[in-house]
Amino acid sequence: MKVYQMRSGRESEIVHTTLAMLGSVLALLLVAPGMAVASEYEVWLSDQANTQGITPAVPIGTHGGKIRIYEGADLDQTPPVNNPVVLDVTSDLFPNADATTGAHVSRIHGVTPSPDHVYMALNFVGSGHLGIVDGWTRKPVCLFRTTGTTTGRQNHMSFWTHDGLRIIVANQNGRMLERVDVVRNQGGTPESFVFNGTASLDLVGGSGRVSAQPLSVDMDATDGITCSVSGAVADGQPTVTPTGALKQAVGLRALNAPICPIPASNNRHVFTTLGGGGMFVIDVTATPMAIVGEYDLSVVRAAGCGGAEADGFMHLNTGTSGPNISEFSIYRFTIDYPTAPSFNPTNVPAPIAVWQDPDNGKIAGQNNFPTGNNRDAHGIVIIQNTQFGTAKYLHQIDRIRNNVEVFKLSPPWNNMSNRHEGTYSLTASGTCGGTLGTARTNDPTPDLGDLAFSDGPKGNRIYVALRGPFPLTVSHAADGSCPGLGIIDLSPNRRSGSLTAVMDTTVLNADRSKNLSDPHAAIVRRKK
């Protein structure tokens, strides 16, 4: 009899074909007429709201957060079923973080899956932790804490290289890019996760910057996977780039807080957007990692957090960098950069194409620019039109205006304006309501999202995190009225969509008068 294996990073679980067939038959019996058959995926939603230490004296709590995991079978129903598995990041996953790393895990900012979708990287922007969780068992494997510097320590987001051999960590307040090496056996199963201190790249440089070395905790000594730190993060790294320009300087790159390091498909380069503007292309295979391309404010504006590669190009965005500032830009770059120690001159090569909103840089309430008219590009989803040809469409979410700009990915590659397909609203359906503590309604405030994975008709959708009325991060752009998991159903041609459902989420304050829930990212995890 044939058997299947599910890799979990622990001992493989052997599932017999007959049992799988019985499960399939049972699932079919439970499906109502007209309902889509269950698809092999789930959606992980990260909720930054504190879940621990909520008292009358501290009504919003001190740390913690939630991961909500929605089965594709539930979301594919009509209407979708709001029945997630809920994991508290402190009590269920990392209860001993304070004792072992000096801080509780705080503000679960996002989750990113390994390329094979077996392991999930959990990113804690408040405490600077990186957690590795087994996607099948939902048990913790490793817990790391990033390097401490004189400017702080964080983990804004981390991303796996496409080959699954590295996790690149944006230590935002630390002003560092850091790396976890994934050591795999010949079958591709991880044997160890190693925080490589010698690989860390200080994006500011100078002596006296490093105040604390990274830390590691092996969460399960019996799972056959080790978690460790290798080497030490070097202090006194150069203050200049390979071209001799200052890494950070007013008018050049004003604040080198790494936001989102987006890996290229060559498994060598990451495109690292910066909080104060500018961008670095970094060779992550070098130790220490090395800058091979550098851009300043004259080319790349501030605070991008969204990127995706398609058709041989890297697409990046930039969004609002502060209160009342309007910013919405999209850049298309080549992915052809040198290998360290070689490097390109400043701002070379130039972006292949740029799309910028005419209101960029305007300040609400000034110069006849109306309040509430700001923009904020945040999160990119690229969708292939499988029903009408092979064209792809880039959907760029606007966190403030609650809409999505759509671009067709096709030649000529040097002109994005001519490929602008239109805009669709996430408020037109009226699906987003209100919640405890706010009088506003129909303000979805979409943040990071992901394309559905499904063999059925529900594959034509985007799952997106919707922010709450009491945001813990980026409050100037992320104040929403219906916190939860948003479902955007797409048109057949993939050029438009509508917010059709909200799986509402709730985290109550001490007197239960406010909903503190603040989802930041939704990610689809494939099960096969």
DOFI-949408 format. One record per residue (C-alpha): x, y, z. Coordinates in steps of 0.05 Angstrom, whole numbers, plus 5000, padded with zeros to 4 digits. Each point is the difference from the previous one (the first is absolute). Layout:
residues N
XYZ/...
This chain:
residues 528
500050005000/502750684981/501550515055/501150755002/504650385045/498950685031/506550345020/499350385066/507350095019/499049465051/498849264986/496049924936/492849815010/497849434956/492950074974/497049404964/496350104935/493849675028/499650495057/500950584952/494449734956/495449935061/501650715020/498450244930/493449634999/498150295068/501850704976/495549924939/494349775044/500750625043/500050494941/493350324988/497150044930/503450544959/505850065049/507249974975/504049385018/505350135053/506650254973/506749825028/502150665031/499250415062/500750745016/504350255058/498150685027/504750375048/496650445052/504650505034/495450175058/502649825069/496849405032/504149975064/500350475060/493150314987/497850315066/496150625023/506850345012/502549794931/493549954959/503549854934/504749475027/507549934996/501949464950/497749394962/495649964939/496249494959/500849574939/493449804970/500049414951/494149934953/498749364962/499050094926/494049545004/496650495047/501850614959/497749674935/492949915027/494450484981/499850405044/507149875027/500449735070/503850395053/502849425041/507650075007/504849645045/502750545046/507149975027/502450495053/507250164982/501950025073/496149465036/499449514942/506650114964/505550365038/498150025074/507250035025/502550554953/501250505055/504049515042/504249754941/501050634958/498750585048/493350214970/493049744987/498049924927/496350624980/496150264939/499749424951/500850414937/499949474946/500949274981/503849744940/500149284976/506149614978/499949864925/497349305013/494950295049/502249525055/502850525048/497450695019/504350595021/496650445052/502550715004/499450425063/500850744987/499450215073/505149525032/504749834943/498549255000/499849524942/496149365014/500149374957/493749595004/498449334968/494150134954/497349295005/500349905076/499650755017/505449905052/505950465010/506849784975/504750595013/499850695031/505350524983/500950725022/503550494954/506250415014/499250585049/503050674979/500150715027/493850144957/496249385025/498249314974/494149764959/497749504950/495450384953/499549434951/504149414976/500049654933/502549324977/504449954938/496749604945/504649405012/498049985074/507350055023/499750685033/495250445039/501550744992/497950425060/498650754999/502550245068/496550674991/501850395062/506749675003/501450264929/502749324981/498649454950/501049325031/500149284976/497949315025/503249434962/495649384990/504249374998/496349454963/501649264990/500349674931/492549905001/498950745012/497649955072/502950525047/505149745051/501550675031/498350744999/506250425013/499850755014/506550194965/502750605039/505950094954/495250114942/496550605032/500650654960/499750665037/496450494954/502750605040/506849785024/504750295051/503149795066/496049895064/493749814962/499249275023/497249945070/497549285002/501649384959/494349584970/497049445041/497149314984/495549515035/498849284978/492749915014/499849234994/506249595015/496649374973/498250234929/506849884968/500850744982/505150445035/499550755009/506350415013/504050634990/506549964962/505450535006/499150715025/497250634968/505850474986/500050695029/503450584964/497649814931/501250504943/495850634999/500650044924/497549584943/504849664950/499750634957/502550435058/493350345013/497350055071/495249435014/495450485038/499850754992/494850564996/497750104928/503249344978/497049445043/497350355061/498049395042/502849324983/494749605036/499149384956/492649894986/499249414953/505849614970/496949674939/504149414973/501149914925/499149324968/507549934990/500749855075/505650515004/497150705002/494950345045/496950684985/499850375067/495550605006/501750525053/495750415048/503150664980/500349864926/505149704953/501249264990/505749505004/500849374958/503949525044/503749354984/497649555056/504749434982/506050415022/502349975072/499250535024/494450174952/502050554951/497050594964/500649924924/494950534979/498150655034/494650524987/498750665034/493950445011/500550304930/497949334972/496249615054/495350345048/498849815073/496949425038/498649464949/497149355025/497849574943/503749634945/499149444951/504049734941/496649834934/502249944928/507350125017/498850655039/499550195072/494150445018/500550425063/495550535031/500750605047/494650255047/498850545051/505850135046/496550435052/493550335023/495950324944/505349894946/497249724935/504449484965/498449484947/505549774953/501849354963/506849844972/502249474950/507449805005/504349514963/502449405041/506850004968/505150225053/507249815012/502849505050/503850285059/505350275005/498250334933/494850565003/496450504957/500850765000/494850405038/492949984971/502249514945/496349694967/494150485003/493149715010/497149714936/493450365015/496850425055/492750165015/498850575049/493650315024/499650754984/498350145073/506649705026/503150435054/493850415013/497950125072/492749955021/496950675016/505350404964/500050334931/492849814986/501649265010/493949735038/500549605063/498649264988/502550034929/506949705015/502749374969/504249435027/502549444956/501049385042/500349274979/500249734929/496449394971/501449744929/494649594968/500049604936/493850014957/498949264989/493350074965/501750524947/507149884977/506550015040/500550745018/501750185071/497150575041/503350385057/495050215054/502850565042/496150125065/498850695028/499649975076/496950705008/495350074941/497549285006/500949854926/504549604954/503750244938/500849474946/505649964949/500749514942/506949684998/501650004926/504650384952/502150554993/503449885067/502650715005/493150315005/495349855058/495250574987/497649694936/498949345036/495650295055/493649594994/495850385051/498150055073/495049615042/497250195068/499749575062/494550435030/495049954942/497149355026/498750285070/502449345029/504550345052/496150225061/502250275067/502449715066/500350165074/503350665016/499050364934/494150364968/502949934930/497749474951/502149774931/507450165008/503549344984/507350265003/503149414962/507149815018/504049404976/496449464959/501249384960/496949644940/495649415015/502449304984/494349574975/498249514946/492850235001/496350654983/502150335066/507250054973/497950674970/501050405063/504850385044/500249915076/502150645035/500950235072/495450585020/502550465054/496350205063/498150675031/505749985051/506149834957/506549835035/504450174940/499750554948/494050335033/500250584950/497849534944/497149385031/493750215039/494349554975/493049845022/499149244988/506149615024/500449314971/501649574940/497350324936/498049604939/500750354933/496649614945/503050164932/496550104933/500949454948/505150424962/503950145065/499850754987/495150185054/497249745065/495550125060/500449915075/494749465009/501049775072/503650175065/501849475050/499850465060/505149955056/499550235072/504950145057/496550385056/503250515047/499449955076/493050305005/497749664936/498150664968/505049994943/502149494948/507650044999/500849494944/505050254949/501549494944/506050184958/501349434951/496449424967/503949444967/497649384964/503349355019/499449444950/498949305026/502149624938/
